[in-house]
Amino acid sequence: MFGKRGNEGFGKSGSVAPPLPAAPAPAAARSAAPEVLAEPVRDPVTQRQQVSPPPLAPQSAARKRPARTELYYDTKSQVFSALIDTIDLSQLAKLDAESAREEIRDIVNDIITIKNFAMSISEQEELLEDICNDVLGYGPLEPLLARDDISDIMVNGAGQTFIEVAGKTIESEIRFRDNSQLLSICQRIVSQVGRRVDESSPICDARLPDGSRVNVIAPPLAIDGPALTIRKFKKDKLNLDQLVKFGAITPEGAVLLQVIGRVRCNIVISGGTGSGKTTLLNCLTNYIDKEERVITCEDTAELQLQQPHVVRLETRPPNIEGEGEITMRDLVKNCLRMRPERIIVGEVRGPEVFDLLQAMNTGHDGSMGTIHANTPRECLSRMESMIAMGGYSLPAKTVREIITGSIDVIIQAARLRDGSRRITQITEVVGMEGDVIITQDLMRYEIDGEDANGRLIGKHMSTGIVKPHFWDRARYYNEEKRLSAALDAMEKTKS
């Protein structure tokens, strides 16, 4: 009826199409109570700019825009219903994303013309963008995903969405029609990586195509509707030079980290949630030789290594019968049989730490991993606890000897109360005295106060160590001069 497309298969007026996640309520329901879709308001003038938006200050992003009228949502529902009746989804699936979007826009324009809706050009563009996002993308999430200044998206049910910008959490104007639309979008996201979320399996970890981390928890566990959390990755991958620019580390500290990664020290990156552990791990992997075979093990694949010889492994949750689960420990054990030169574990959460330590201690130098801990000393204690979780009945001294023989350097990352992220400690594991693990800091971050805007003021300080415990390893890789120069520069900065 609307928008025939010749031999493309569109314009089949009576075709039976499977329901889309964002399909509107039936006409009977609309007549009983007009459907009010609580979605974001976008200024018509700046609507098209959201595809590649400029960074927004938190104050401007937090400003509320006037609510859309019920007429807009009723018009959108009618256009959407006509689109579903008109379009052939089987033919649409054969097109690439850009062609499919153009096809939908043509048909929607035809529908608006035939039904004689009174709309301005900017309102029509806004409606077209909304419908294309509902059919092909992630609906109301699309404008947020397009912004590179957002680091976290937190959806607390259909009516409330928060974002993190510049380290601060603010409420977004984004809204969903209802919890059904939100759950449908969650299912669309997790299905792309072969996972599922519903009442029988209400918790799911997944990822977006760009590697952004996704967590979904659905009813009945989430009482007020599905809760969706997305940890966004920047389109441009960060490196140590950019971390220096942001103040996360000094130039001398960055050189120290480069040497640590280059000389194949076994590294554990410690920090709290959102402190930048995975970002820092990505930065350190840039200094792995291109000739080395690297195997990564992750719960959800997030690491973005640039080396040509990388094997990526990912855990698998149990199926609906509760079978077929592949744990992190299974992956770490298996990768030891794959002739790795370096093993990188995205995050150590349980007994797999024992297998990782064994790998570090048996010839796989330069292995790396991250762990949740607030200090390097707490990181070592957590490793002991995780080994105990695996049921190993080893004496405490033996466990500490294994840790000491495996870990060379602990890098502590932190997210400070002003939202900034800093590398607060670079600590090396020296050895043992009796039953106690001995560590020494090479660098620390000390807070001096805060400025008038509430931003913390601090500086990275050298601890005065001029010959680290891994000095011989640096000399073996011909990096002792760079290491010495970096430590000397840190000491001069201190004075």
C-alpha positions as CSV (number, residue, x, y, z in Angstrom):
1,M,0.0,0.0,0.0
2,F,2.8,2.4,0.9
3,G,6.1,3.0,-0.8
4,K,6.5,0.1,-3.3
5,R,10.1,-0.7,-4.1
6,G,9.8,-2.6,-7.4
7,N,11.5,-6.0,-7.1
8,E,13.0,-5.3,-3.7
9,G,10.1,-6.9,-2.0
10,F,8.8,-3.8,-0.2
11,G,5.3,-2.5,-0.4
12,K,3.6,-5.8,0.3
13,S,0.5,-4.5,1.8
14,G,-0.8,-7.7,3.3
15,S,2.5,-9.4,4.2
16,V,2.8,-11.0,7.6
17,A,5.8,-9.6,9.4
18,P,7.1,-10.8,12.7
19,P,6.6,-8.2,15.5
20,L,9.4,-5.8,16.2
21,P,10.5,-5.0,19.7
22,A,9.4,-1.4,19.4
23,A,5.9,-2.1,17.9
24,P,3.3,0.3,19.3
25,A,0.2,-0.8,21.3
26,P,-2.9,-1.9,19.4
27,A,-5.3,0.6,18.1
28,A,-7.9,-0.5,20.7
29,A,-5.6,0.2,23.5
30,R,-4.8,3.6,22.1
31,S,-8.4,4.5,21.8
32,A,-9.0,3.6,25.5
33,A,-6.0,5.6,26.7
34,P,-3.7,7.7,24.5
35,E,-0.2,6.2,24.5
36,V,2.3,8.5,26.1
37,L,5.8,7.4,25.2
38,A,8.2,8.8,27.7
39,E,11.1,9.3,25.3
40,P,13.8,12.0,25.2
41,V,13.1,15.5,23.9
42,R,15.5,16.7,21.3
43,D,15.8,20.2,20.1
44,P,14.8,20.1,16.4
45,V,17.7,22.4,15.6
46,T,20.3,20.2,17.1
47,Q,18.7,16.8,16.4
48,R,20.9,15.9,13.5
49,Q,24.0,16.8,15.4
50,Q,23.5,14.0,17.9
51,V,24.9,11.5,15.4
52,S,28.4,13.0,16.0
53,P,27.7,15.2,19.0
54,P,30.1,17.7,20.6
55,P,31.1,17.2,24.2
56,L,28.6,18.6,26.6
57,A,29.3,20.0,30.0
58,P,27.4,18.2,32.8
59,Q,25.4,21.3,33.5
60,S,24.0,21.7,30.0
61,A,23.4,18.0,29.6
62,A,21.4,18.0,32.9
63,R,18.9,20.7,31.7
64,K,15.4,19.3,31.2
65,R,13.8,19.9,27.9
66,P,10.1,20.5,27.5
67,A,8.1,17.3,27.3
68,R,6.7,16.1,23.9
69,T,3.0,16.2,23.4
70,E,0.7,13.2,23.3
71,L,0.0,14.1,19.7
72,Y,3.6,13.4,18.7
73,Y,3.5,9.9,20.3
74,D,0.1,9.1,18.8
75,T,1.4,10.1,15.3
76,K,4.5,8.0,15.8
77,S,2.3,5.0,16.8
78,Q,0.1,5.4,13.7
79,V,3.2,5.7,11.4
80,F,4.9,2.7,13.0
81,S,1.8,0.5,12.6
82,A,1.5,1.4,9.0
83,L,5.2,0.7,8.5
84,I,4.9,-2.7,10.1
85,D,2.0,-3.5,7.8
86,T,3.8,-2.3,4.7
87,I,7.4,-3.5,5.0
88,D,8.7,-7.0,4.3
89,L,11.2,-7.7,7.1
90,S,12.7,-10.7,5.3
91,Q,13.7,-8.4,2.4
92,L,14.9,-5.7,4.9
93,A,17.2,-8.2,6.6
94,K,19.1,-8.7,3.3
95,L,20.1,-5.0,3.1
96,D,23.1,-3.4,4.8
97,A,22.3,-1.0,7.6
98,E,22.6,2.2,5.6
99,S,20.4,0.9,2.8
100,A,17.8,-0.4,5.2
101,R,17.7,2.9,7.0
102,E,17.2,4.8,3.7
103,E,14.4,2.3,2.7
104,I,12.6,2.9,5.9
105,R,12.9,6.6,5.6
106,D,11.4,6.5,2.1
107,I,8.4,4.4,3.2
108,V,7.8,6.6,6.3
109,N,7.9,9.7,4.2
110,D,5.3,8.1,1.9
111,I,3.1,7.2,5.0
112,I,3.3,10.8,6.3
113,T,2.3,12.1,2.9
114,I,-0.6,9.7,2.4
115,K,-2.0,10.1,5.9
116,N,-1.6,13.9,5.6
117,F,0.0,14.5,9.0
118,A,0.7,18.2,9.7
119,M,4.4,18.2,10.6
120,S,7.3,20.6,10.1
121,I,10.5,19.4,8.4
122,S,12.4,19.3,11.7
123,E,9.6,17.3,13.4
124,Q,9.5,14.9,10.5
125,E,13.2,14.4,10.6
126,E,12.9,13.7,14.4
127,L,10.2,11.2,13.8
128,L,12.2,9.5,11.0
129,E,15.2,9.2,13.2
130,D,13.2,7.8,16.1
131,I,11.6,5.1,14.0
132,C,14.8,4.1,12.3
133,N,16.5,3.7,15.7
134,D,13.5,1.6,16.9
135,V,13.6,-0.7,13.9
136,L,17.4,-1.0,13.2
137,G,19.2,0.1,16.3
138,Y,18.7,0.3,20.1
139,G,15.8,2.7,20.1
140,P,16.2,5.6,22.6
141,L,19.7,4.5,23.5
142,E,21.1,5.4,20.0
143,P,21.8,9.1,20.8
144,L,23.7,8.2,23.9
145,L,25.7,5.5,22.2
146,A,26.7,8.0,19.5
147,R,28.2,10.4,22.1
148,D,31.9,9.7,22.8
149,D,32.0,11.9,26.0
150,I,29.7,9.4,27.9
151,S,31.5,6.7,29.8
152,D,28.5,4.9,31.4
153,I,24.8,4.5,30.6
154,M,22.6,3.3,33.5
155,V,19.0,2.6,32.7
156,N,16.8,2.0,35.8
157,G,13.6,0.9,34.3
158,A,11.7,2.6,31.4
159,G,11.3,6.0,33.1
160,Q,14.8,6.8,34.4
161,T,18.2,6.9,32.7
162,F,21.5,8.2,34.1
163,I,24.8,8.9,32.3
164,E,28.3,9.6,33.4
165,V,30.0,12.5,31.8
166,A,33.4,13.8,32.8
167,G,33.4,11.6,35.9
168,K,30.0,12.9,37.1
169,T,26.7,11.1,37.1
170,I,23.7,13.1,35.8
171,E,20.2,12.2,34.8
172,S,19.5,12.0,31.0
173,E,16.3,13.0,29.3
174,I,16.1,9.6,27.6
175,R,13.0,7.6,28.3
176,F,11.5,4.3,27.0
177,R,7.9,3.7,26.0
178,D,7.5,1.0,28.7
179,N,9.4,-1.8,30.3
180,S,8.5,-4.1,27.4
181,Q,10.3,-1.9,24.9
182,L,13.4,-1.7,27.2
183,L,13.4,-5.5,27.7
184,S,13.2,-6.0,23.9
185,I,16.2,-3.8,23.4
186,C,18.1,-5.7,26.1
187,Q,17.3,-9.0,24.4
188,R,18.4,-7.6,21.0
189,I,21.8,-6.6,22.5
190,V,22.5,-9.9,24.3
191,S,21.3,-12.0,21.4
192,Q,24.1,-10.6,19.2
193,V,26.6,-12.5,21.3
194,G,24.6,-15.7,21.6
195,R,23.2,-15.0,25.1
196,R,19.7,-14.6,26.4
197,V,17.8,-12.7,29.1
198,D,14.3,-13.4,30.3
199,E,12.4,-14.5,33.4
200,S,14.2,-17.9,33.4
201,S,17.6,-16.3,33.0
202,P,17.3,-12.8,34.3
203,I,21.0,-11.9,34.7
204,C,23.2,-11.6,31.7
205,D,26.6,-10.1,30.8
206,A,27.2,-9.2,27.2
207,R,29.0,-6.7,25.0
208,L,28.2,-4.3,22.1
209,P,30.0,-4.7,18.7
210,D,32.6,-2.1,19.8
211,G,33.5,-4.0,22.9
212,S,31.5,-1.9,25.4
213,R,30.5,-3.9,28.4
214,V,26.8,-4.6,29.0
215,N,25.0,-6.0,32.1
216,V,21.3,-6.7,32.2
217,I,19.2,-7.8,35.1
218,A,15.5,-8.3,34.3
219,P,12.3,-8.9,36.4
220,P,11.5,-10.6,38.6
221,L,14.9,-9.8,40.1
222,A,14.7,-6.2,39.1
223,I,11.6,-4.9,40.8
224,D,11.0,-1.7,38.9
225,G,11.7,-3.0,35.4
226,P,14.8,-4.1,33.5
227,A,18.1,-2.5,34.7
228,L,20.6,-2.0,31.9
229,T,24.2,-0.9,32.5
230,I,26.6,-0.1,29.6
231,R,30.3,0.7,30.2
232,K,31.1,2.5,27.0
233,F,34.4,2.3,25.3
234,K,35.8,5.3,23.5
235,K,36.0,5.0,19.7
236,D,39.6,6.2,19.8
237,K,41.6,3.8,22.0
238,L,43.5,5.5,24.8
239,N,47.3,5.1,25.1
240,L,49.8,6.1,27.8
241,D,50.5,9.5,26.1
242,Q,46.8,10.4,26.5
243,L,46.8,9.2,30.1
244,V,49.7,11.6,30.7
245,K,47.7,14.4,29.0
246,F,44.7,13.7,31.3
247,G,46.9,13.7,34.4
248,A,46.5,10.0,35.3
249,I,50.3,9.6,35.3
250,T,53.4,11.7,34.8
251,P,55.6,11.4,31.7
252,E,58.3,9.7,33.8
253,G,55.7,7.3,35.3
254,A,54.5,6.5,31.8
255,V,58.1,5.6,30.7
256,L,58.3,3.4,33.8
257,L,55.1,1.6,32.8
258,Q,56.4,1.1,29.3
259,V,59.6,-0.5,30.6
260,I,57.6,-2.7,32.9
261,G,55.5,-4.0,30.0
262,R,58.4,-4.3,27.6
263,V,60.6,-6.4,29.9
264,R,57.9,-9.0,30.5
265,C,57.2,-8.3,34.1
266,N,54.1,-10.2,35.4
267,I,51.6,-7.5,36.2
268,V,48.4,-7.3,38.2
269,I,46.3,-4.1,37.8
270,S,44.3,-3.4,41.0
271,G,41.5,-1.0,41.5
272,G,37.9,-0.5,42.3
273,T,34.9,-0.5,39.9
274,G,35.2,2.1,37.2
275,S,38.8,3.0,38.1
276,G,40.1,2.4,34.6
277,K,41.7,-1.1,35.1
278,T,40.7,-2.4,31.6
279,T,41.7,0.8,29.9
280,L,45.2,0.7,31.6
281,L,45.5,-3.0,30.7
282,N,44.8,-2.1,27.0
283,C,47.5,0.6,27.2
284,L,50.1,-1.7,28.6
285,T,49.5,-4.3,25.9
286,N,50.6,-1.8,23.3
287,Y,54.2,-2.6,24.4
288,I,54.0,-6.3,23.7
289,D,56.3,-7.4,20.8
290,K,54.4,-8.1,17.6
291,E,56.2,-11.5,17.4
292,E,54.7,-12.8,20.6
293,R,51.7,-15.1,20.8
294,V,49.1,-13.6,23.2
295,I,46.0,-15.4,24.5
296,T,43.3,-13.5,26.3
297,C,40.7,-15.0,28.6
298,E,37.6,-12.9,29.5
299,D,34.1,-13.1,30.8
300,T,33.0,-10.7,28.1
301,A,35.5,-9.9,25.4
302,E,36.6,-6.2,26.0
303,L,40.3,-6.1,25.4
304,Q,41.4,-4.5,22.1
305,L,44.9,-5.7,21.4
306,Q,46.7,-4.5,18.4
307,Q,49.2,-7.3,18.0
308,P,48.8,-9.6,14.9
309,H,49.1,-12.9,16.9
310,V,46.2,-12.8,19.4
311,V,43.8,-15.6,20.4
312,R,40.7,-14.3,22.2
313,L,38.8,-16.7,24.5
314,E,35.5,-15.9,26.2
315,T,33.6,-17.8,28.9
316,R,30.1,-19.3,28.3
317,P,27.2,-19.3,30.7
318,P,25.1,-22.5,31.2
319,N,22.2,-23.2,28.9
320,I,18.6,-23.4,29.9
321,E,19.1,-26.9,31.2
322,G,22.0,-25.7,33.4
323,E,24.7,-27.4,31.3
324,G,27.5,-26.4,29.0
325,E,29.1,-23.7,31.2
326,I,32.7,-22.9,30.5
327,T,34.3,-21.0,33.4
328,M,37.3,-18.7,33.5
329,R,39.3,-21.4,35.1
330,D,38.5,-23.8,32.2
331,L,39.8,-21.1,29.8
332,V,43.0,-20.5,31.7
333,K,43.7,-24.2,32.0
334,N,43.1,-24.7,28.3
335,C,45.2,-21.8,27.1
336,L,48.2,-23.3,28.8
337,R,48.0,-26.0,26.1
338,M,47.9,-23.5,23.3
339,R,51.6,-22.5,23.4
340,P,51.0,-18.9,24.8
341,E,53.9,-16.5,25.3
342,R,51.7,-14.2,27.3
343,I,48.4,-14.9,29.0
344,I,46.1,-11.9,29.7
345,V,43.1,-12.4,32.0
346,G,40.5,-9.7,31.7
347,E,39.5,-9.9,35.3
348,V,40.4,-12.4,38.1
349,R,37.4,-13.1,40.3
350,G,37.9,-16.6,41.8
351,P,39.9,-19.8,41.9
352,E,41.3,-19.2,38.4
353,V,43.9,-17.0,40.1
354,F,45.8,-20.1,41.1
355,D,46.0,-21.3,37.5
356,L,47.1,-17.9,36.4
357,L,49.8,-17.7,39.1
358,Q,51.0,-21.2,38.1
359,A,51.3,-20.0,34.5
360,M,53.2,-16.9,35.5
361,N,55.6,-19.1,37.5
362,T,56.2,-21.7,34.7
363,G,57.6,-19.7,31.8
364,H,54.8,-17.4,30.7
365,D,56.5,-14.2,31.7
366,G,54.7,-11.0,30.9
367,S,51.3,-12.2,31.8
368,M,48.8,-9.7,33.0
369,G,45.4,-9.5,34.7
370,T,43.1,-7.2,36.7
371,I,41.6,-7.6,40.1
372,H,39.2,-5.6,42.3
373,A,41.1,-4.3,45.3
374,N,41.7,-0.9,47.0
375,T,45.4,-1.1,47.7
376,P,48.3,-3.3,46.5
377,R,48.4,-5.0,49.9
378,E,44.7,-5.8,49.8
379,C,45.3,-7.1,46.3
380,L,47.7,-9.7,47.6
381,S,45.3,-10.7,50.4
382,R,42.4,-11.1,47.9
383,M,44.6,-13.5,45.9
384,E,45.1,-15.6,49.0
385,S,41.3,-15.6,49.6
386,M,40.6,-16.6,46.0
387,I,43.0,-19.5,46.2
388,A,41.3,-20.7,49.4
389,M,37.9,-20.4,47.5
390,G,39.2,-23.1,45.1
391,G,39.4,-25.6,47.9
392,Y,43.2,-25.8,47.9
393,S,44.4,-26.9,51.4
394,L,47.8,-25.3,51.2
395,P,49.6,-23.6,54.1
396,A,49.4,-19.9,54.1
397,K,53.2,-19.6,53.7
398,T,53.2,-21.8,50.6
399,V,50.4,-19.7,49.0
400,R,52.4,-16.5,49.7
401,E,55.5,-18.0,48.2
402,I,53.6,-18.9,45.0
403,I,52.3,-15.3,44.9
404,T,55.7,-13.8,45.5
405,G,57.3,-16.0,42.8
406,S,54.7,-15.1,40.3
407,I,53.8,-11.4,40.6
408,D,56.4,-8.8,39.8
409,V,54.5,-5.5,39.8
410,I,51.1,-4.3,41.1
411,I,49.7,-1.1,39.5
412,Q,47.0,0.5,41.5
413,A,44.3,2.6,39.7
414,A,41.7,4.7,41.5
415,R,38.6,6.8,40.7
416,L,38.8,9.8,43.0
417,R,35.8,11.5,44.5
418,D,35.9,14.3,42.0
419,G,35.4,11.8,39.2
420,S,39.0,11.8,37.9
421,R,41.0,8.6,37.5
422,R,44.6,8.3,38.6
423,I,47.3,5.7,38.8
424,T,47.9,6.0,42.6
425,Q,50.7,3.4,43.1
426,I,53.3,1.4,41.2
427,T,54.4,-1.3,43.6
428,E,56.8,-4.2,43.1
429,V,56.7,-7.5,45.0
430,V,60.2,-8.0,46.4
431,G,60.1,-11.3,48.3
432,M,59.3,-12.7,51.7
433,E,60.5,-12.2,55.2
434,G,59.2,-15.0,57.3
435,D,55.5,-15.3,56.5
436,V,55.1,-11.8,55.3
437,I,55.2,-10.6,51.6
438,I,57.5,-7.6,51.2
439,T,56.6,-4.9,48.7
440,Q,58.0,-1.5,47.9
441,D,56.4,1.4,46.1
442,L,58.2,3.0,43.2
443,M,55.7,5.8,42.8
444,R,52.7,7.2,44.8
445,Y,50.1,9.8,44.1
446,E,49.6,12.2,47.0
447,I,46.6,14.5,47.3
448,D,47.4,18.1,48.4
449,G,43.8,19.5,48.5
450,E,41.2,20.8,46.1
451,D,40.6,23.8,44.0
452,A,37.6,26.2,44.0
453,N,35.7,24.0,41.6
454,G,36.1,20.9,43.8
455,R,38.7,19.3,41.7
456,L,41.4,17.4,43.7
457,I,45.0,18.7,43.5
458,G,47.8,16.2,43.8
459,K,51.0,15.0,42.4
460,H,52.8,11.8,41.6
461,M,55.8,11.3,44.0
462,S,58.9,9.1,43.6
463,T,59.7,7.0,46.7
464,G,63.4,7.3,46.0
465,I,64.0,3.7,44.8
466,V,66.8,3.9,42.2
467,K,67.3,0.2,41.6
468,P,64.1,-1.8,41.5
469,H,63.9,-5.5,42.1
470,F,63.4,-6.2,38.4
471,W,66.6,-4.3,37.4
472,D,68.3,-7.5,36.2
473,R,65.3,-8.3,34.0
474,A,65.4,-4.7,32.5
475,R,69.1,-5.2,31.8
476,Y,68.4,-8.6,30.1
477,Y,66.1,-6.7,27.7
478,N,68.5,-3.8,27.3
479,E,66.1,-1.4,29.0
480,E,68.1,-0.5,32.1
481,K,69.1,3.0,30.7
482,R,65.5,4.0,30.1
483,L,64.5,2.6,33.5
484,S,67.3,4.5,35.3
485,A,66.5,7.7,33.4
486,A,62.8,7.5,34.3
487,L,63.6,6.9,38.0
488,D,66.1,9.8,38.0
489,A,63.6,12.1,36.4
490,M,61.0,11.1,39.0
491,E,63.4,11.9,41.8
492,K,64.3,15.3,40.3
493,T,60.6,16.1,40.0
494,K,60.2,15.3,43.7
495,S,62.9,17.6,44.7
